[in-house]
Amino acid sequence: MSDALREHTRRLEALARRLGLDFRPVEFELTPANFMLEIAVYGLPVRMPHWSFGVRYIHQLVRQSMGHSKIFEVMFPGDPCHAYLMQTNSLAEQTLVTAHVLGHADFAKNNHLFARFHQMTGGRIVEKAAAHAYRIQEAIEAHGAGRVEAVLDAALALECHIDVNQDLYRERYPERRAAARAESEPDRFQQRFDSLPGAPERPAPEREPARLPVPPHPEYDLLWFIAQYAPELEPWERDIFLAVREESYYFYPVFACQIMNEGWASYWHARLLREADFLPDDLYLSAIKQHSDVVRPYGAEEQVALAINPYHLGFSMWERIIEAHGLERAKEIRRDEDDFGFIRNWLERDLAEALDLMVYQARRDGEVKVAGRDIERVRDAILAPKFNYGAPRVAATEIGTDGSLVLEHDSTSDGRGLDLERAAQVLQYVARVWRRRVRLHTIDAEGRPCSVTPASENG
């Protein structure tokens, strides 16, 4: 880090605190472009090895080569926070992203959802992920790459299938019901009645079954359930499932608060730059130009976008909220909401119209038509991909007497169907670790009940 950037960072941190931001220490690190790309696609600086990350790497590389994506920084909330800045950024860009990271750090410390998951996962995810990767490398050396990859295939195929309403560390289900409470002594009237000639015998209380079914209720935390109840899962395999689950818990707040978080960071990087009178004029102008590019609704060469830019939408909403309700009210919203509450409660009709937000339909022949601009439909369209961590809502509902696993797709609350071919492939991954029959109940494209089995069983 250059002396100039180090000084700008020090003074920006001091300015941010004076303006009311409250954040944990941030460790900044300049990173080469190739390593920055790896961090972005793996999600962490060091993470478990798997072919799916290579696919994401190629996808991101193609996007960058076409000018559709540029990575300025990657920030990991924690205590301390870790921020990786692209080494090739200009000084103006580094100054902008430093201010942006401080906004993220404030959000991560003060948002209730982030705080809850931070408390469960701890503040050192970078170090934990590195430990997970090390243990998986040990498993590869002990059991072979093929066996480890098969377990990772299953675990990563289910990485979003957690139950965010449950704690990270859970006990197994109780195996037996609590002992029935001893019946209370009958009262005096009952005793006299029972002693009368011809009084009917009081029936003995029914004995409850000794064992509870597994699961006792639909279980949506599939990673936890398989780790705990797969009939032949070995300890090292269970360890992989729980490692993937822990990392999924860490990433959930980032996913569930993306619009809020990126918007908050964008609002604060703009404000910090505006009020940082110690910055040279040419650097400030260059940084503000980069800000304009970041919060554009669409790419520089385009005139319309068919996807939401979370920086643009979040920034526009926070500007409106702070202008209308003040900074203290904005901080309360930052504290209490996730994207679901933020969009439902604070994306107002006039702002949606000003931002030209719409719902569209795309035909197979490539034709796109506007389907509506009603504010409720717009909100629903923005939030639909976020429901249930972006994954179909599927629960484990039964373990058969032969050890087979039954899964149920909750298509009613999910509001969407399944890609049956893709579901069969995921079931094949699951069957390799469950090692008994696996089937999934869902609906087909016509809304009729159907069952899905692993792809290998379908020829």
C-alpha positions as CSV (number, residue, x, y, z in Angstrom):
1,M,0.0,0.0,0.0
2,S,1.4,3.4,-1.0
3,D,2.0,6.1,1.5
4,A,-0.7,8.2,-0.1
5,L,-3.3,5.5,0.1
6,R,-2.3,4.6,3.6
7,E,-2.8,8.3,4.6
8,H,-6.1,8.6,2.8
9,T,-7.3,5.4,4.5
10,R,-6.4,6.7,7.9
11,R,-8.1,9.9,7.4
12,L,-11.2,8.3,5.8
13,E,-11.6,6.0,8.8
14,A,-11.4,9.0,11.1
15,L,-13.9,11.0,9.0
16,A,-16.3,8.0,8.9
17,R,-16.3,7.7,12.7
18,R,-16.9,11.5,13.0
19,L,-19.9,11.1,10.7
20,G,-21.4,8.4,12.9
21,L,-20.2,5.1,11.3
22,D,-19.3,2.3,13.8
23,F,-17.2,-0.5,12.5
24,R,-14.8,-3.2,13.6
25,P,-11.1,-2.9,12.5
26,V,-10.6,-3.5,8.8
27,E,-7.4,-5.1,7.4
28,F,-6.7,-3.9,3.9
29,E,-4.6,-6.0,1.5
30,L,-3.6,-5.2,-2.1
31,T,-4.0,-8.3,-4.3
32,P,-2.9,-9.3,-7.8
33,A,-5.6,-9.6,-10.4
34,N,-5.4,-13.3,-10.8
35,F,-5.7,-13.9,-7.0
36,M,-8.5,-11.4,-6.8
37,L,-10.5,-13.3,-9.4
38,E,-9.9,-16.5,-7.4
39,I,-11.2,-14.9,-4.2
40,A,-14.3,-13.6,-6.0
41,V,-15.3,-17.0,-7.5
42,Y,-14.3,-19.1,-4.5
43,G,-16.0,-16.7,-2.2
44,L,-13.0,-16.8,0.2
45,P,-9.2,-16.4,-0.1
46,V,-8.7,-20.1,0.8
47,R,-11.5,-22.6,0.3
48,M,-12.1,-26.3,-0.2
49,P,-11.1,-27.5,-3.7
50,H,-13.9,-28.4,-6.1
51,W,-14.5,-28.4,-9.9
52,S,-17.5,-26.2,-9.6
53,F,-15.3,-23.3,-8.6
54,G,-13.3,-23.8,-11.8
55,V,-16.5,-23.4,-13.8
56,R,-17.3,-20.2,-12.0
57,Y,-13.8,-19.0,-12.6
58,I,-14.1,-19.4,-16.4
59,H,-17.5,-17.7,-16.4
60,Q,-16.2,-14.7,-14.5
61,L,-13.1,-14.6,-16.7
62,V,-15.3,-14.5,-19.8
63,R,-17.4,-11.7,-18.3
64,Q,-14.4,-9.6,-17.5
65,S,-12.9,-10.1,-21.0
66,M,-16.2,-8.9,-22.5
67,G,-16.2,-5.8,-20.2
68,H,-19.3,-6.9,-18.3
69,S,-17.6,-7.2,-14.9
70,K,-14.8,-5.5,-13.0
71,I,-13.7,-6.5,-9.5
72,F,-12.5,-3.5,-7.4
73,E,-12.6,-5.2,-4.0
74,V,-13.8,-8.1,-2.0
75,M,-14.7,-7.6,1.7
76,F,-15.3,-10.3,4.3
77,P,-17.1,-9.2,7.5
78,G,-15.6,-10.4,10.7
79,D,-13.5,-9.3,13.6
80,P,-11.4,-8.0,12.1
81,C,-12.9,-7.4,8.6
82,H,-10.7,-8.4,5.7
83,A,-10.7,-6.3,2.6
84,Y,-8.9,-7.3,-0.6
85,L,-8.3,-4.5,-3.1
86,M,-7.2,-5.0,-6.7
87,Q,-3.5,-4.2,-6.9
88,T,-4.0,-2.6,-10.4
89,N,-6.6,-0.1,-9.2
90,S,-5.6,3.6,-9.6
91,L,-5.2,5.7,-6.4
92,A,-8.6,7.2,-7.1
93,E,-10.2,3.8,-7.4
94,Q,-8.5,2.6,-4.2
95,T,-9.7,5.6,-2.3
96,L,-13.2,5.0,-3.5
97,V,-13.3,1.3,-2.6
98,T,-11.7,2.1,0.8
99,A,-14.6,4.4,1.6
100,H,-17.0,1.7,0.2
101,V,-15.5,-1.0,2.5
102,L,-16.0,1.3,5.5
103,G,-19.7,1.4,4.7
104,H,-19.8,-2.4,4.4
105,A,-18.0,-2.7,7.8
106,D,-20.5,-0.4,9.5
107,F,-23.4,-2.4,8.0
108,A,-22.0,-5.7,9.0
109,K,-21.4,-4.7,12.6
110,N,-24.8,-3.0,13.1
111,N,-27.3,-5.1,11.1
112,H,-29.2,-7.6,13.3
113,L,-29.1,-10.4,10.7
114,F,-25.3,-10.0,10.3
115,A,-24.9,-9.8,14.0
116,R,-26.9,-13.0,14.6
117,F,-24.9,-15.0,12.1
118,H,-21.6,-13.4,13.2
119,Q,-22.4,-14.6,16.7
120,M,-23.0,-18.2,15.5
121,T,-20.1,-18.5,13.0
122,G,-17.6,-16.4,14.9
123,G,-15.6,-13.5,13.4
124,R,-12.8,-15.4,11.7
125,I,-14.3,-17.0,8.7
126,V,-11.2,-16.6,6.6
127,E,-9.2,-18.6,9.1
128,K,-12.0,-21.2,9.5
129,A,-12.3,-21.7,5.7
130,A,-8.6,-22.3,5.5
131,A,-8.9,-24.9,8.3
132,H,-11.7,-26.6,6.4
133,A,-9.6,-26.6,3.2
134,Y,-6.7,-28.2,5.1
135,R,-8.9,-30.9,6.6
136,I,-10.3,-31.7,3.2
137,Q,-6.8,-32.0,1.8
138,E,-6.0,-34.4,4.5
139,A,-9.1,-36.4,3.6
140,I,-8.0,-36.5,-0.1
141,E,-4.6,-37.9,1.0
142,A,-6.2,-40.5,3.2
143,H,-9.2,-41.6,1.1
144,G,-8.5,-40.5,-2.4
145,A,-9.6,-37.6,-4.6
146,G,-12.5,-39.5,-6.1
147,R,-14.2,-40.3,-2.8
148,V,-13.8,-36.8,-1.4
149,E,-15.1,-35.3,-4.6
150,A,-18.2,-37.4,-4.5
151,V,-18.9,-36.1,-1.0
152,L,-18.2,-32.5,-2.0
153,D,-20.5,-32.9,-5.1
154,A,-23.4,-33.7,-2.8
155,A,-22.6,-31.1,-0.1
156,L,-22.1,-28.2,-2.5
157,A,-25.2,-29.2,-4.6
158,L,-27.1,-28.6,-1.3
159,E,-25.1,-25.7,0.0
160,C,-28.1,-23.4,0.0
161,H,-30.4,-26.0,1.7
162,I,-30.0,-24.8,5.2
163,D,-32.7,-23.6,7.7
164,V,-31.7,-20.1,8.6
165,N,-34.2,-20.1,11.4
166,Q,-32.2,-22.8,13.2
167,D,-28.9,-22.3,15.1
168,L,-25.7,-23.3,13.4
169,Y,-24.9,-25.8,16.2
170,R,-27.8,-28.1,16.7
171,E,-28.4,-31.3,18.7
172,R,-29.8,-34.4,17.1
173,Y,-33.5,-35.0,17.6
174,P,-34.5,-36.7,20.8
175,E,-34.9,-40.4,20.2
176,R,-37.6,-41.0,22.7
177,R,-40.5,-39.1,24.0
178,A,-40.2,-37.6,27.5
179,A,-41.5,-40.0,30.0
180,A,-45.3,-39.5,30.5
181,R,-46.1,-37.5,33.5
182,A,-47.4,-39.5,36.4
183,E,-51.1,-39.1,36.6
184,S,-52.3,-36.9,39.4
185,E,-54.0,-38.5,42.3
186,P,-57.8,-38.6,41.7
187,D,-59.7,-36.1,43.9
188,R,-61.9,-37.3,46.8
189,F,-65.1,-37.3,44.7
190,Q,-63.5,-39.5,42.1
191,Q,-62.2,-41.9,44.7
192,R,-65.7,-42.3,46.3
193,F,-67.2,-42.7,42.8
194,D,-64.7,-45.4,41.9
195,S,-65.5,-47.3,45.1
196,L,-69.2,-47.6,44.4
197,P,-70.5,-51.0,43.4
198,G,-70.7,-51.4,39.7
199,A,-68.5,-48.4,38.9
200,P,-66.7,-48.9,35.6
201,E,-63.0,-49.5,35.7
202,R,-61.0,-46.5,34.6
203,P,-59.1,-47.3,31.4
204,A,-55.3,-47.6,31.7
205,P,-53.6,-44.7,30.0
206,E,-52.4,-45.4,26.5
207,R,-48.7,-46.1,26.2
208,E,-47.0,-43.7,23.8
209,P,-44.6,-45.2,21.2
210,A,-41.1,-45.4,22.7
211,R,-39.3,-44.0,19.6
212,L,-40.0,-40.8,17.7
213,P,-40.0,-40.8,13.9
214,V,-37.0,-39.4,12.1
215,P,-37.5,-36.6,11.2
216,P,-40.2,-35.7,13.6
217,H,-41.2,-32.8,11.3
218,P,-40.2,-31.7,7.7
219,E,-36.5,-30.9,8.0
220,Y,-35.4,-28.2,5.6
221,D,-31.8,-28.1,6.8
222,L,-30.7,-30.9,4.4
223,L,-26.9,-30.4,5.0
224,W,-27.4,-30.9,8.8
225,F,-29.9,-33.8,8.3
226,I,-27.6,-35.8,6.0
227,A,-24.6,-35.1,8.2
228,Q,-26.5,-36.5,11.3
229,Y,-28.6,-39.3,9.8
230,A,-27.1,-40.7,6.6
231,P,-26.9,-44.4,7.5
232,E,-23.2,-45.1,6.6
233,L,-21.6,-41.7,6.6
234,E,-18.1,-41.8,7.9
235,P,-16.8,-39.1,10.3
236,W,-14.6,-37.4,7.6
237,E,-17.6,-37.2,5.3
238,R,-19.8,-35.8,8.0
239,D,-17.0,-33.2,8.6
240,I,-17.2,-32.1,5.0
241,F,-21.0,-31.6,5.1
242,L,-20.8,-29.6,8.3
243,A,-17.9,-27.5,6.9
244,V,-20.0,-26.6,3.8
245,R,-23.0,-25.8,6.1
246,E,-20.9,-23.5,8.3
247,E,-19.7,-21.5,5.3
248,S,-23.3,-21.3,4.0
249,Y,-24.4,-19.8,7.3
250,Y,-21.6,-17.2,7.0
251,F,-22.7,-16.2,3.5
252,Y,-26.4,-16.0,4.1
253,P,-26.6,-12.4,5.5
254,V,-24.5,-11.2,2.5
255,F,-27.0,-12.8,0.2
256,A,-30.1,-11.7,2.1
257,C,-29.0,-8.1,2.5
258,Q,-27.2,-7.5,-0.8
259,I,-29.3,-4.6,-2.0
260,M,-29.3,-2.9,1.4
261,N,-25.6,-3.5,2.0
262,E,-24.3,-2.5,-1.4
263,G,-26.6,0.6,-1.4
264,W,-25.4,1.6,2.1
265,A,-21.8,1.2,1.2
266,S,-22.3,3.2,-2.0
267,Y,-24.1,6.0,-0.2
268,W,-21.3,6.2,2.3
269,H,-18.5,6.1,-0.2
270,A,-20.1,9.0,-2.0
271,R,-20.6,11.0,1.2
272,L,-17.1,10.3,2.5
273,L,-15.6,11.4,-0.7
274,R,-17.7,14.6,-0.8
275,E,-16.7,15.5,2.8
276,A,-13.1,14.5,2.5
277,D,-11.6,18.0,2.0
278,F,-8.1,16.5,2.3
279,L,-8.4,14.7,-1.1
280,P,-6.7,16.4,-4.1
281,D,-9.3,17.8,-6.5
282,D,-8.2,15.6,-9.5
283,L,-8.3,12.5,-7.3
284,Y,-11.8,13.4,-6.1
285,L,-13.1,14.0,-9.6
286,S,-11.7,10.7,-10.8
287,A,-13.2,8.8,-7.8
288,I,-16.6,10.4,-8.3
289,K,-16.6,9.4,-12.0
290,Q,-16.0,5.8,-10.8
291,H,-18.9,6.2,-8.3
292,S,-21.2,7.2,-11.2
293,D,-20.2,4.1,-13.1
294,V,-20.8,1.9,-10.1
295,V,-24.3,3.1,-9.4
296,R,-25.5,3.3,-13.0
297,P,-28.6,1.3,-13.6
298,Y,-27.1,-0.4,-16.7
299,G,-23.7,-0.8,-18.5
300,A,-22.1,2.1,-20.2
301,E,-23.0,1.0,-23.7
302,E,-26.5,-0.1,-22.9
303,Q,-29.7,2.0,-22.6
304,V,-31.8,-0.6,-20.7
305,A,-31.2,-3.4,-18.3
306,L,-33.2,-6.6,-17.6
307,A,-31.6,-7.2,-14.2
308,I,-31.3,-5.1,-11.1
309,N,-28.0,-3.4,-10.3
310,P,-28.1,-3.7,-6.4
311,Y,-25.7,-0.8,-6.1
312,H,-28.0,1.5,-8.1
313,L,-31.2,0.4,-6.5
314,G,-29.8,0.4,-2.9
315,F,-28.1,3.7,-3.3
316,S,-31.2,5.4,-4.7
317,M,-33.3,4.0,-1.9
318,W,-30.9,5.1,0.9
319,E,-30.6,8.6,-0.6
320,R,-34.4,8.9,-0.6
321,I,-34.8,7.5,2.9
322,I,-32.1,9.8,4.4
323,E,-33.5,12.8,2.6
324,A,-37.1,12.1,3.8
325,H,-36.5,10.6,7.2
326,G,-33.1,11.6,8.4
327,L,-29.9,9.6,9.1
328,E,-31.0,8.3,12.5
329,R,-34.1,6.7,11.0
330,A,-31.9,5.3,8.2
331,K,-29.6,3.7,10.8
332,E,-32.6,2.0,12.5
333,I,-33.7,0.6,9.1
334,R,-30.1,-0.6,8.5
335,R,-30.2,-2.3,11.9
336,D,-33.6,-4.0,11.6
337,E,-34.2,-5.0,8.0
338,D,-33.0,-7.4,5.4
339,D,-33.7,-7.1,1.7
340,F,-37.2,-8.5,2.1
341,G,-38.3,-5.8,4.6
342,F,-36.3,-3.1,2.9
343,I,-37.9,-3.7,-0.5
344,R,-41.4,-4.3,0.9
345,N,-41.4,-1.3,3.2
346,W,-39.2,1.3,1.6
347,L,-39.4,0.8,-2.2
348,E,-42.2,3.3,-2.9
349,R,-44.2,3.6,-6.1
350,D,-42.9,7.0,-7.1
351,L,-39.3,5.9,-6.7
352,A,-39.9,2.7,-8.7
353,E,-41.4,4.9,-11.5
354,A,-38.5,7.3,-11.4
355,L,-36.1,4.3,-11.7
356,D,-38.2,2.9,-14.6
357,L,-38.6,-0.4,-12.8
358,M,-40.8,-3.0,-14.5
359,V,-41.7,-6.7,-14.7
360,Y,-41.0,-8.2,-18.1
361,Q,-41.6,-11.5,-19.9
362,A,-39.0,-13.1,-22.2
363,R,-40.1,-15.4,-25.0
364,R,-38.0,-18.3,-26.3
365,D,-37.6,-16.5,-29.6
366,G,-35.8,-13.6,-27.8
367,E,-38.7,-11.2,-27.7
368,V,-39.0,-9.2,-24.5
369,K,-42.2,-7.4,-23.5
370,V,-43.2,-5.3,-20.5
371,A,-45.6,-7.3,-18.3
372,G,-46.4,-4.6,-15.8
373,R,-45.2,-1.8,-13.5
374,D,-47.5,-2.4,-10.5
375,I,-45.4,-1.8,-7.4
376,E,-46.3,-5.1,-5.8
377,R,-45.4,-7.0,-8.9
378,V,-42.1,-5.1,-9.1
379,R,-41.3,-5.9,-5.4
380,D,-42.2,-9.6,-5.9
381,A,-40.0,-9.8,-9.0
382,I,-37.0,-8.3,-7.1
383,L,-37.4,-10.6,-4.1
384,A,-38.4,-13.9,-5.8
385,P,-34.8,-15.0,-6.5
386,K,-33.9,-14.4,-2.8
387,F,-36.6,-16.6,-1.3
388,N,-35.2,-19.6,0.6
389,Y,-31.6,-18.6,-0.1
390,G,-32.3,-18.8,-3.8
391,A,-33.0,-22.6,-3.7
392,P,-36.1,-24.7,-4.1
393,R,-37.8,-25.4,-0.7
394,V,-37.2,-29.1,-0.2
395,A,-37.5,-31.0,3.1
396,A,-36.5,-34.4,4.3
397,T,-39.8,-36.0,5.5
398,E,-39.2,-39.7,6.1
399,I,-36.6,-42.4,6.5
400,G,-38.1,-45.7,5.5
401,T,-37.7,-48.9,7.4
402,D,-35.1,-49.9,4.7
403,G,-33.2,-46.7,5.3
404,S,-34.5,-45.0,2.1
405,L,-34.8,-41.2,2.1
406,V,-38.0,-39.3,1.1
407,L,-37.8,-35.7,0.2
408,E,-40.7,-33.3,-0.4
409,H,-40.7,-30.2,-2.5
410,D,-42.9,-27.6,-1.0
411,S,-44.2,-26.2,-4.3
412,T,-47.1,-24.3,-2.7
413,S,-45.0,-21.9,-0.7
414,D,-42.1,-22.1,-3.1
415,G,-44.2,-20.7,-5.9
416,R,-42.1,-22.3,-8.6
417,G,-41.5,-25.7,-10.2
418,L,-38.3,-27.7,-10.4
419,D,-36.1,-28.4,-13.3
420,L,-36.7,-32.2,-13.1
421,E,-33.6,-33.1,-15.0
422,R,-31.4,-31.0,-12.7
423,A,-33.2,-32.3,-9.7
424,A,-32.4,-35.9,-10.8
425,Q,-28.7,-35.0,-11.0
426,V,-28.7,-33.5,-7.5
427,L,-30.5,-36.7,-6.2
428,Q,-27.8,-38.8,-7.8
429,Y,-25.2,-36.8,-5.8
430,V,-27.3,-37.3,-2.6
431,A,-27.7,-41.0,-3.2
432,R,-24.0,-41.5,-3.3
433,V,-23.6,-40.3,0.3
434,W,-27.0,-41.6,1.6
435,R,-26.2,-45.1,0.2
436,R,-29.9,-46.1,0.2
437,R,-32.8,-45.3,-2.2
438,V,-33.6,-41.6,-2.5
439,R,-36.7,-40.1,-4.0
440,L,-38.2,-36.6,-4.2
441,H,-42.0,-35.8,-4.5
442,T,-42.8,-32.6,-6.4
443,I,-45.0,-31.5,-9.3
444,D,-44.4,-31.5,-13.1
445,A,-44.7,-28.7,-15.6
446,E,-48.5,-29.2,-15.6
447,G,-48.8,-29.0,-11.8
448,R,-49.4,-32.8,-11.4
449,P,-47.8,-34.7,-8.6
450,C,-44.7,-36.7,-9.6
451,S,-41.7,-38.4,-8.1
452,V,-38.0,-37.8,-9.1
453,T,-35.3,-40.4,-8.6
454,P,-31.5,-40.2,-9.2
455,A,-30.4,-39.7,-12.8
456,S,-28.6,-43.0,-12.8
457,E,-32.0,-44.8,-12.2
458,N,-33.6,-43.1,-15.2
459,G,-31.4,-44.6,-17.9
